[in-house]
Amino acid sequence: MRGQARLVEMIFTSLIIISVYLMVQQLVRPPDILEIREHDELVKLAYNVLDLFASCRLFENVIVQGIVNGSNWEDHMKVMLEQTLPPNTLFSMEVYNVTVDNINVTLTRLDTKKITNVPSFDEKIHGHIAIVTYTYVTLYEPRRGMILYITLKLARPG
Amino acid sequence: MIYIYRKGQFALLAALFIALMLVVVVFNVYQTRIYYRRFSGKKYAEIVKAISSDFRRVVTRALAMATHEYSITNDFATARLHAQQFVSNWIKTIMYVYEDYGPQIKVVIKKIRYSQWDIDNLVKGYWYVPSSISAAYAVLSLNLTKVGFYGWRQSVRVALEMRIDSSSFINTQYLGVNVTMFNISLRIDMEKPFINLREDQIRILYQDPRNWGWYNATILKLIYHGNGTYTVIITPQVPLLNGRARVHVLLEDDRQITVEGYNWNYIDYIMQDNACLKDEYGNIVRCVAPYKSYVLEVLQNGTFYWYYDWKLPNQASIPLPPLPPIPIKQFRVWISEHGPDSDLVMVPIQFERWDNNFQDFKGLANPYRRFSDYHKLVFQVNFTDSRRKKVRIGWISDIDAQPYPIRVKLNYSGDYIVAYNGYYYLQLVASEGKSYAIDWSISLISPDPLGGYYSVEYMLGGYDVLRTSCGWWWIPRKLAGGTWYNYSGAIRGFAFRHSRRTIEVVENTSCTDLGYIIHTDEMENNMVVTLPYAAHYVMLRINYTYLKDIVVSNHYINLITMISGSANDTNSPKRLWYWYYTDDPDGEFTIGQYSSSYHRHINDDDFGGNETLYCGQSRKRVNDVNEEFVHTIYMNPDFYSLLNKKGERALVIWTSADYARRVEELLVSRFISSSPIAISAGEQYFFKVALFTFAGDITRDDLKLYGLMFYNESYIPSIEDIILP
């Protein structure tokens, strides 16, 4: 009888430890490697695209030129993103003009139409979204010395 | 024992499980941390890269802003401030948009050496020479504290460099058009050749020595030879001087970084003094003398002048090269210490602004303006120990250069403008209406070796005489009026007046109650008084134009009158006792002694066999004149011819009855009380006057050398040679 009680005690103890172990496993569960990779790649992709646009003077030639001429630059930028990003990549871009006085930094939204290929970025719908921020000082005509603040959101459908 | 055994077994098992659990927990935490680091590490690497690439752009923009603004304003200190402000705004932007990463950002400004240039203070420029550069250097120091990233540093060099190949100038034909070709070499960012130069990015100015000013050349073609070297083909064909044209090249790249170059950085002139004593056979005996200091003026077209408008003859084998249209503050002048081969020493300079005909002085030039065709560059050349001097006019390439400081200061003191030039004081009646009562316009005050000061006064341009109700005379009845403006400079001070106001003395209630009225329709006066620093002379240029026909009732029209003495110094040992004059610098003086009561010593109605007359007053020795005040008048040839037509010009030397004043007067007509004289509308009296004073032992030879020949166009210094680098 005594031996049985010990056995039961042992079993309970083991169960407790196993349950603690499982609980800890759940609490400190490492992120899904595939998810990390995907997010990481999207971030990298976003910066690569923005760097490419910068080196091609696209921010001056499309955004600033469009603002100066009053043309539909948002659609042009959307086309540029569609052409540059891999297929099945969801994106959304926002562009701001930065003005700085002695104390304050003010962001003024420049895009009046959405630059995106998806109605909205919902994490529940699209899984993880990569959001990158980028600043760009315009060097060339038509307007030099503007500080642009750009956010680009990328996601995979799913 | 059994209890203990059982208890120990349980404890052992519990310890084993706990240890196992800990191992698992630690392992899991460690794994998680690795994943976190990997994940976040990727993220901040991209952010740092993005900030770094924008930093390069912000430094580029700062350089473009500063150089472009400077090319318009020529004020690099302010342009740099704006560039620094822009960088500061960018830092605030980064702090704001990357706030979640805890950015700590600092832009470190350091000095670096690149080729022959020091690049510091964020942005820097070395322009206007054959090798010119605009450059910026800054170091970004960045930490992202919230993601544990520290110690990122990135240095950025941005530049636009231009070299004009001075040996490459060719005048030839291109597609049937006469052209000038030359090579330029361009590099960007201190390492890379500039490979995409377009014709609209470059502007070339040329100066044709036959014309006045700088002109835009048309660029017909740019030929790229690789490694940043271009051949520029321009028209019209520019005459070559010593194998090269004079071209000023302005370049602005796509980024708006600007640079300017000129294919010379200095011009050397060998100058010769020609005011020399000769023996009876015509051989030069002596040229140098103490106080022999010319204040020379140079115009943009390279012409030198002395005494306002006498052009220095060019004896060199090449025409005078023009000076580049660069900001005035860049210019410097060096003069050889002794002979032309001795060391060069930088001397003070000043720039003046005149009207396009160089008749109206407009003030000191703004040093931040470009040297233009209405500016004069002024500097002083001494021939006190050598007959020949080397003069180098150069321009420094550092665009942070500042202009020369002011040395001559003209100050208002009550009704007067008072200035001290290191040798004597000049006192100028500045308040209109004050001079009528004391009948003089300018006072020259010299420190007296016997102690204190002694002065003479000069009256200028008075006309007509007032016969009072008491029967005595007031001379002059009318005198030029208007407001004096004064300017202080590094080389000379200026007092300037251009007015149509004339003051007429009138009797109010009695002959002892005099007042004045103003006319604005009788005479226009344009007077420039220049006071060189550390020289023994004051120069005046006077131009009176009569606006209507007037009749001078009492036949008195004065050009210049020197008055010495007053009631207070009748018996003073300081007072001047002798008068002298000559109209020939090589000839003899006519000398006399003043009396102590009213006396007319000279009433010469035919003074001056030529256009220059010298008059002086002195004390002590007569033959070896010393401690004296001298003035010389040079009459413009047209005016001299007008005087000849009038035929009654007079030099009158007299002692007054009231205060025993000593007076030397140069009059347009003799003072004949009963005979009116007519002046026609448009008559112009144009003459120059030099006033000078010496205290000490001055020999007559020295007086001739730096007093009489000095103000004679026949003895003007010449340019004997021009050396181009």
HADDOCK unambig.tbl for C-alpha pairs under 7 A between the chains (distance, minus, plus):
assign (segid A and resid 17 and name CA) (segid B and resid 17 and name CA) 6.78 0.50 0.50
assign (segid A and resid 21 and name CA) (segid B and resid 21 and name CA) 6.16 0.50 0.50
assign (segid A and resid 24 and name CA) (segid B and resid 25 and name CA) 6.60 0.50 0.50
assign (segid A and resid 28 and name CA) (segid B and resid 28 and name CA) 6.20 0.50 0.50
assign (segid A and resid 28 and name CA) (segid B and resid 29 and name CA) 6.29 0.50 0.50
assign (segid A and resid 28 and name CA) (segid B and resid 32 and name CA) 6.86 0.50 0.50
assign (segid A and resid 30 and name CA) (segid B and resid 31 and name CA) 6.70 0.50 0.50
assign (segid A and resid 30 and name CA) (segid B and resid 32 and name CA) 5.02 0.50 0.50
assign (segid A and resid 36 and name CA) (segid B and resid 39 and name CA) 6.60 0.50 0.50
assign (segid A and resid 40 and name CA) (segid B and resid 39 and name CA) 6.87 0.50 0.50
assign (segid A and resid 40 and name CA) (segid B and resid 42 and name CA) 6.84 0.50 0.50
assign (segid A and resid 44 and name CA) (segid B and resid 46 and name CA) 6.97 0.50 0.50
assign (segid A and resid 47 and name CA) (segid B and resid 46 and name CA) 6.79 0.50 0.50
assign (segid A and resid 100 and name CA) (segid B and resid 89 and name CA) 5.79 0.50 0.50
assign (segid A and resid 105 and name CA) (segid B and resid 93 and name CA) 6.42 0.50 0.50
assign (segid A and resid 134 and name CA) (segid B and resid 50 and name CA) 6.56 0.50 0.50
assign (segid A and resid 135 and name CA) (segid B and resid 54 and name CA) 6.65 0.50 0.50
assign (segid A and resid 136 and name CA) (segid B and resid 54 and name CA) 5.83 0.50 0.50
assign (segid A and resid 137 and name CA) (segid B and resid 54 and name CA) 6.50 0.50 0.50
assign (segid A and resid 137 and name CA) (segid B and resid 57 and name CA) 6.04 0.50 0.50
assign (segid A and resid 137 and name CA) (segid B and resid 58 and name CA) 6.08 0.50 0.50
assign (segid A and resid 139 and name CA) (segid B and resid 57 and name CA) 6.95 0.50 0.50
assign (segid A and resid 139 and name CA) (segid B and resid 61 and name CA) 5.99 0.50 0.50
assign (segid A and resid 139 and name CA) (segid B and resid 255 and name CA) 5.63 0.50 0.50
assign (segid A and resid 140 and name CA) (segid B and resid 254 and name CA) 6.49 0.50 0.50
assign (segid A and resid 140 and name CA) (segid B and resid 255 and name CA) 5.61 0.50 0.50
assign (segid A and resid 145 and name CA) (segid B and resid 61 and name CA) 6.41 0.50 0.50
